Amino acid sequence: MIYCKKPFAIVILNYNGKAYLEKFLQKVIDNSSDLAEIIVADNNSTDQSIPYLESAFPEIKTIKIDKNYGYAGGYNVALEQVDAPYFVLLNSDVEVTKDWLQPIYHFLEENPSIAGVQPKILSFAQKNLFEHAGASGGMIDCLGYPFCRGRIFDTVESDSGQYDDIQSIAWASGAAMIVRKDIFNKFGGLDADFFAHMEEIDFCWRVKNAGYDWKVIPSSVVYHVGGGTLDYDNPRKTYLNFRNSLWCLQKNDTSGWVYLKILFRLLLDGVAGLQYLLKGKSNLTIAIIKSHWSFFPSFFKTKLKRSNNQKLIQQNRIGAKNENGVLNQSIVFQYFGKGKKMYSDLYPEIKN
C-alpha cells in the first residue's frame, strides 16, 4: 500500500506511453507536487517505460501490474494499492498547468457532498480549442449519448471563456478525473469489463443515481493530446465506444423505458454504420456490427450488474437520483435534425 501524505494521489496509468512520460511527467511533478504525490501504474508495458522511470525519475513511486487490464481494470488494480483522500486519474498524454490542483482542492474541501470533479480540458495541439474527451464538462442525453460543454459529436468549439462557470455535469472525463477515495471504493470502482472507453461515464452515472453530484472546475486547466492509446478513427476504439455505451445505458438508466431506449439505440447505431460505409470507412461499420455481437450475449450478465448496482446505490444513497447534466431530449435529433452544433445552441441563455 502506498500511503500518501498529501491530499491528492495522482495516478498515471501507463501502457507503452514512454514517449508521453518523457514529454509530460516532469510538468506534472513541477505543477502538482505541493498538493499531490505522483504515482505511475504500469499496465505491463513493453516499451521500456519502467526502466526509463527508474532511471529518469527514481523518486516517483511505481505500481507494476502483471498484464494490460485496460483503463478500467488497470485503475482498479492500481487504486487498491493507494491511500489518499482524493484520487486523480490522469492520462499520460495530459499537460497540466501551474497550480491546476489549487482550485480543485479548495472546492472539494468546501463541498463535501460533491463526489468528484474535472478541470477544463483543452487540446494540446490547438490550445484555443476544447478537447474531445471532456472539454468543459461531460453531459448526457435521454438515450445515453455523451457530449460536452464545448464538444458535440465531432464539432469542437473554440474556448473563449463561454463555459468558465463551475457547473454540475453528468460525467467527469477519464483523461483527468478527480474523485474522493471513499466514493470510488463505495461504488465499486470502474467496471473492468469495459476495458477502456465509457467506463468513467458508467461510474459517474452510478454515483449520480445515489444522489451525488459531479462538477467541472474551469479555472483549473489541462491540455490533452487525445487518442494517445487509440486514434479516434481506430476500429477498436469504435467497437469499445459502441459496445460500452450500450452497456452503460442498460446498467444505469432507471427509467421504465430502458429496453425500448436500447432498441432505439441499436437502430441509430445501424444508421451510423451506414454513414461510415458511405464515407468509405467500412472498417468502422464492421466495428459497430461486432459491438452488437458482443452486446447481445452479455445481455443477462449486464442485467445482473444492473441489479447489483441498484443494491449498491441503495446502500450508499444520500438523496434522490441526481439528473444535473442530463439533456431530456435526443442530442442526435438536436444535432443532425435541428442543426444545433454547439452546446450554447442547446441553451441559448449561454453567451459565446
Secondary structure by P-SEA (a helix, b strand, c coil): cccccccccbbbbbccaaaaaaccaaaaaacccccbbbbbbbcccccaaaaaaaaccccbbbbbbcccccaaaaaaaaaaaccccbbbbcccccccccccaaaaaaaaaacccccccccbbbbcccccccccccccbbbbcccccccccccccccccccccccccccccccccccbbbbbaaaaaaaccccccccccaaaaaaaaaaaaabbbbbbbccbbbbbbcccccccccaaaaaaaaaaaaaaaaacccccaaaaaaaaaaaaaaaaaaaaaaacaaaaaaaaaaaaaaaaaaaaaaaaaaaaaaaaaaaccccccccccccccccccccccccccccccccccccc
